Amino acid sequence: MEQSVLNSAPAAPAAAPAGAPAPKKSNAGLIVAIIVAALILVGGAIAAVLIISNNSGKKDDETSKQESKKDDKKDDKSDDKDEDDEDEDEDEDEDEDEDEDEDDDLSETAYSYTSNDAYFVKINGKKYNFNNTISDVEKSGFKLSSAAKEKTVKSGQYLILIGGGTRLTNGDAGIGFTPYNDGDSTVSVANAKLGQVDVTDTSLASAKATLKKITFNGGIHLGSTVAQLKKAFGEPTKLDQASYGDTYEYKASTYKKFTIKVKDGVVSEISWTNYGKFAN
């Protein structure tokens, strides 16, 4: 029985034969280490690529901003040039307008002061001359004063009323005149003819605008320059110069002449006299 137990015990392992190779150790740890190192290298490479890409993006942004600034400067310069061109165009337009204004001043035909054709006054687009009656002129909107309506003019005479009686008025604006009668019988002032006209500048703005629209021979009006005056009339037959202004006289005869006053370089008063058949 005891022998039986002994015989069933496991046998001791046999010793390795002499010169046999030692058992191989596992390579799993080395592989893991290699994989980790590879991952680190790959991760570093990716990070480097991202950094380079980011820096490149920043440089592109900076380059884009610089180019944008250059474009803005070019646009600003272009805008400034356009504005300068516009200003030059405006200046040229203003010069052209001034030239046109001067041409408008002389748009009427300029007759010699020796010709009866020169002796008219143009009001609201219609001409009135020494052959028109005072009532004809009233159709322009300028009206005869009630004091003048009561007066008469004898045959072969002219009438001067003291105190502004011989005036045609339109609001604050007034035209001085002298009626004459070349008929055979006495007539009222309204039916007398226009023998003399006088338009004088005023400080009243409302009257100034109305009077400036009244034109004479050659388109001359209140505010015309001396150059424009001479272009229409030529050199005066007489020139009186004084501190308060200059007087240009264009005289064909005693009762046929222009008297034009200039102050501060522009026309301030225009007057003509023409008594028709009595003028020559």
Contacts in CASP RR format, 6 or more apart in sequence:
PFRMAT RR
TARGET T0000
AUTHOR 0000-0000-0000
METHOD contacts of the structure
MODEL  1
MEQSVLNSAPAAPAAAPAGAPAPKKSNAGLIVAIIVAALILVGGAIAAVL
IISNNSGKKDDETSKQESKKDDKKDDKSDDKDEDDEDEDEDEDEDEDEDE
DEDDDLSETAYSYTSNDAYFVKINGKKYNFNNTISDVEKSGFKLSSAAKE
KTVKSGQYLILIGGGTRLTNGDAGIGFTPYNDGDSTVSVANAKLGQVDVT
DTSLASAKATLKKITFNGGIHLGSTVAQLKKAFGEPTKLDQASYGDTYEY
KASTYKKFTIKVKDGVVSEISWTNYGKFAN
102 225 0 8 1.000
102 228 0 8 1.000
105 219 0 8 1.000
105 220 0 8 1.000
105 221 0 8 1.000
105 224 0 8 1.000
105 228 0 8 1.000
106 218 0 8 1.000
106 219 0 8 1.000
106 220 0 8 1.000
106 228 0 8 1.000
106 231 0 8 1.000
106 232 0 8 1.000
107 218 0 8 1.000
107 219 0 8 1.000
108 122 0 8 1.000
108 215 0 8 1.000
108 216 0 8 1.000
108 217 0 8 1.000
108 218 0 8 1.000
108 219 0 8 1.000
109 218 0 8 1.000
110 118 0 8 1.000
110 217 0 8 1.000
110 218 0 8 1.000
110 219 0 8 1.000
110 231 0 8 1.000
110 232 0 8 1.000
110 233 0 8 1.000
111 117 0 8 1.000
111 118 0 8 1.000
111 217 0 8 1.000
111 218 0 8 1.000
112 118 0 8 1.000
113 217 0 8 1.000
113 233 0 8 1.000
113 250 0 8 1.000
113 251 0 8 1.000
113 252 0 8 1.000
113 257 0 8 1.000
113 258 0 8 1.000
114 252 0 8 1.000
114 256 0 8 1.000
116 129 0 8 1.000
116 130 0 8 1.000
116 274 0 8 1.000
116 276 0 8 1.000
118 217 0 8 1.000
118 258 0 8 1.000
118 272 0 8 1.000
119 129 0 8 1.000
119 130 0 8 1.000
119 217 0 8 1.000
119 256 0 8 1.000
119 272 0 8 1.000
119 274 0 8 1.000
120 127 0 8 1.000
120 128 0 8 1.000
120 129 0 8 1.000
120 216 0 8 1.000
120 217 0 8 1.000
121 127 0 8 1.000
121 128 0 8 1.000
121 129 0 8 1.000
121 175 0 8 1.000
121 194 0 8 1.000
121 197 0 8 1.000
121 199 0 8 1.000
121 214 0 8 1.000
121 215 0 8 1.000
121 216 0 8 1.000
121 272 0 8 1.000
122 128 0 8 1.000
122 214 0 8 1.000
122 215 0 8 1.000
122 216 0 8 1.000
122 219 0 8 1.000
123 137 0 8 1.000
123 140 0 8 1.000
123 141 0 8 1.000
123 142 0 8 1.000
123 175 0 8 1.000
123 213 0 8 1.000
123 214 0 8 1.000
124 140 0 8 1.000
124 141 0 8 1.000
124 213 0 8 1.000
126 139 0 8 1.000
126 140 0 8 1.000
128 136 0 8 1.000
128 137 0 8 1.000
128 140 0 8 1.000
128 194 0 8 1.000
129 194 0 8 1.000
129 274 0 8 1.000
130 193 0 8 1.000
130 194 0 8 1.000
130 195 0 8 1.000
130 274 0 8 1.000
130 275 0 8 1.000
130 276 0 8 1.000
130 279 0 8 1.000
131 193 0 8 1.000
131 276 0 8 1.000
132 193 0 8 1.000
132 194 0 8 1.000
133 190 0 8 1.000
133 191 0 8 1.000
133 192 0 8 1.000
133 193 0 8 1.000
133 194 0 8 1.000
134 144 0 8 1.000
134 168 0 8 1.000
134 177 0 8 1.000
134 179 0 8 1.000
134 189 0 8 1.000
134 190 0 8 1.000
134 191 0 8 1.000
134 192 0 8 1.000
134 193 0 8 1.000
134 194 0 8 1.000
135 144 0 8 1.000
135 190 0 8 1.000
135 191 0 8 1.000
136 194 0 8 1.000
137 168 0 8 1.000
137 175 0 8 1.000
137 177 0 8 1.000
137 194 0 8 1.000
138 144 0 8 1.000
138 168 0 8 1.000
138 190 0 8 1.000
140 170 0 8 1.000
141 170 0 8 1.000
142 168 0 8 1.000
142 169 0 8 1.000
142 170 0 8 1.000
142 173 0 8 1.000
142 174 0 8 1.000
142 175 0 8 1.000
143 168 0 8 1.000
143 169 0 8 1.000
143 170 0 8 1.000
144 168 0 8 1.000
144 189 0 8 1.000
144 190 0 8 1.000
145 164 0 8 1.000
145 165 0 8 1.000
145 167 0 8 1.000
145 169 0 8 1.000
147 161 0 8 1.000
147 165 0 8 1.000
148 161 0 8 1.000
148 165 0 8 1.000
148 166 0 8 1.000
148 167 0 8 1.000
148 189 0 8 1.000
149 188 0 8 1.000
149 189 0 8 1.000
149 190 0 8 1.000
151 159 0 8 1.000
151 161 0 8 1.000
151 188 0 8 1.000
151 189 0 8 1.000
152 186 0 8 1.000
152 187 0 8 1.000
152 188 0 8 1.000
152 189 0 8 1.000
153 159 0 8 1.000
153 179 0 8 1.000
153 180 0 8 1.000
153 181 0 8 1.000
153 186 0 8 1.000
153 187 0 8 1.000
153 188 0 8 1.000
153 189 0 8 1.000
153 192 0 8 1.000
154 181 0 8 1.000
154 186 0 8 1.000
155 181 0 8 1.000
155 183 0 8 1.000
155 184 0 8 1.000
155 185 0 8 1.000
155 186 0 8 1.000
156 180 0 8 1.000
156 181 0 8 1.000
156 182 0 8 1.000
156 183 0 8 1.000
156 278 0 8 1.000
157 180 0 8 1.000
157 181 0 8 1.000
158 178 0 8 1.000
158 179 0 8 1.000
158 180 0 8 1.000
158 181 0 8 1.000
158 195 0 8 1.000
158 196 0 8 1.000
158 275 0 8 1.000
159 166 0 8 1.000
159 178 0 8 1.000
159 179 0 8 1.000
159 180 0 8 1.000
159 189 0 8 1.000
159 192 0 8 1.000
160 166 0 8 1.000
160 178 0 8 1.000
164 176 0 8 1.000
166 176 0 8 1.000
166 177 0 8 1.000
166 178 0 8 1.000
166 179 0 8 1.000
166 189 0 8 1.000
167 174 0 8 1.000
167 175 0 8 1.000
167 176 0 8 1.000
167 177 0 8 1.000
168 174 0 8 1.000
168 175 0 8 1.000
168 176 0 8 1.000
168 177 0 8 1.000
169 175 0 8 1.000
170 210 0 8 1.000
171 206 0 8 1.000
171 207 0 8 1.000
171 210 0 8 1.000
172 202 0 8 1.000
172 204 0 8 1.000
172 206 0 8 1.000
172 207 0 8 1.000
172 210 0 8 1.000
173 202 0 8 1.000
173 206 0 8 1.000
173 207 0 8 1.000
173 210 0 8 1.000
173 211 0 8 1.000
174 199 0 8 1.000
174 207 0 8 1.000
174 211 0 8 1.000
175 197 0 8 1.000
175 198 0 8 1.000
175 199 0 8 1.000
175 214 0 8 1.000
176 196 0 8 1.000
176 197 0 8 1.000
176 198 0 8 1.000
176 199 0 8 1.000
177 194 0 8 1.000
177 195 0 8 1.000
177 196 0 8 1.000
177 197 0 8 1.000
177 198 0 8 1.000
178 195 0 8 1.000
178 196 0 8 1.000
178 273 0 8 1.000
179 189 0 8 1.000
179 192 0 8 1.000
179 193 0 8 1.000
179 194 0 8 1.000
179 195 0 8 1.000
180 192 0 8 1.000
180 193 0 8 1.000
180 195 0 8 1.000
180 196 0 8 1.000
180 275 0 8 1.000
180 276 0 8 1.000
180 278 0 8 1.000
181 187 0 8 1.000
181 192 0 8 1.000
181 193 0 8 1.000
182 193 0 8 1.000
182 275 0 8 1.000
182 276 0 8 1.000
182 277 0 8 1.000
182 278 0 8 1.000
193 276 0 8 1.000
195 273 0 8 1.000
195 274 0 8 1.000
195 275 0 8 1.000
195 276 0 8 1.000
196 271 0 8 1.000
196 272 0 8 1.000
196 273 0 8 1.000
196 274 0 8 1.000
197 271 0 8 1.000
197 272 0 8 1.000
198 269 0 8 1.000
198 270 0 8 1.000
198 271 0 8 1.000
199 211 0 8 1.000
199 214 0 8 1.000
199 222 0 8 1.000
199 269 0 8 1.000
199 270 0 8 1.000
199 271 0 8 1.000
200 211 0 8 1.000
200 222 0 8 1.000
200 268 0 8 1.000
200 269 0 8 1.000
201 208 0 8 1.000
201 211 0 8 1.000
201 222 0 8 1.000
201 223 0 8 1.000
201 263 0 8 1.000
201 268 0 8 1.000
201 269 0 8 1.000
202 208 0 8 1.000
202 211 0 8 1.000
208 222 0 8 1.000
211 222 0 8 1.000
212 221 0 8 1.000
212 222 0 8 1.000
212 223 0 8 1.000
213 221 0 8 1.000
214 221 0 8 1.000
214 222 0 8 1.000
215 221 0 8 1.000
216 270 0 8 1.000
216 272 0 8 1.000
217 232 0 8 1.000
217 233 0 8 1.000
217 258 0 8 1.000
218 232 0 8 1.000
219 232 0 8 1.000
220 228 0 8 1.000
220 229 0 8 1.000
220 232 0 8 1.000
220 233 0 8 1.000
220 260 0 8 1.000
220 267 0 8 1.000
220 270 0 8 1.000
221 267 0 8 1.000
221 270 0 8 1.000
222 266 0 8 1.000
222 267 0 8 1.000
222 268 0 8 1.000
222 269 0 8 1.000
222 270 0 8 1.000
223 266 0 8 1.000
223 267 0 8 1.000
223 268 0 8 1.000
224 266 0 8 1.000
224 267 0 8 1.000
225 265 0 8 1.000
225 266 0 8 1.000
225 267 0 8 1.000
226 262 0 8 1.000
226 265 0 8 1.000
226 266 0 8 1.000
229 248 0 8 1.000
229 260 0 8 1.000
229 262 0 8 1.000
229 267 0 8 1.000
233 248 0 8 1.000
233 250 0 8 1.000
233 258 0 8 1.000
233 260 0 8 1.000
234 250 0 8 1.000
236 248 0 8 1.000
236 249 0 8 1.000
236 250 0 8 1.000
237 249 0 8 1.000
237 250 0 8 1.000
237 251 0 8 1.000
238 247 0 8 1.000
238 248 0 8 1.000
238 249 0 8 1.000
238 251 0 8 1.000
239 246 0 8 1.000
239 247 0 8 1.000
239 248 0 8 1.000
239 249 0 8 1.000
240 246 0 8 1.000
240 247 0 8 1.000
240 249 0 8 1.000
244 263 0 8 1.000
245 261 0 8 1.000
245 262 0 8 1.000
245 263 0 8 1.000
245 268 0 8 1.000
246 261 0 8 1.000
246 262 0 8 1.000
246 263 0 8 1.000
247 259 0 8 1.000
247 260 0 8 1.000
247 261 0 8 1.000
247 262 0 8 1.000
248 258 0 8 1.000
248 259 0 8 1.000
248 260 0 8 1.000
248 261 0 8 1.000
248 262 0 8 1.000
249 257 0 8 1.000
249 258 0 8 1.000
249 259 0 8 1.000
249 260 0 8 1.000
250 257 0 8 1.000
250 258 0 8 1.000
250 260 0 8 1.000
251 257 0 8 1.000
251 258 0 8 1.000
252 279 0 8 1.000
253 279 0 8 1.000
253 280 0 8 1.000
255 273 0 8 1.000
255 274 0 8 1.000
255 275 0 8 1.000
255 276 0 8 1.000
255 278 0 8 1.000
255 279 0 8 1.000
256 273 0 8 1.000
256 274 0 8 1.000
256 275 0 8 1.000
256 276 0 8 1.000
256 279 0 8 1.000
256 280 0 8 1.000
257 272 0 8 1.000
257 273 0 8 1.000
258 270 0 8 1.000
258 271 0 8 1.000
258 272 0 8 1.000
259 269 0 8 1.000
259 271 0 8 1.000
259 272 0 8 1.000
259 273 0 8 1.000
260 267 0 8 1.000
260 269 0 8 1.000
260 270 0 8 1.000
260 271 0 8 1.000
261 267 0 8 1.000
261 268 0 8 1.000
261 269 0 8 1.000
261 270 0 8 1.000
262 268 0 8 1.000
273 279 0 8 1.000
END
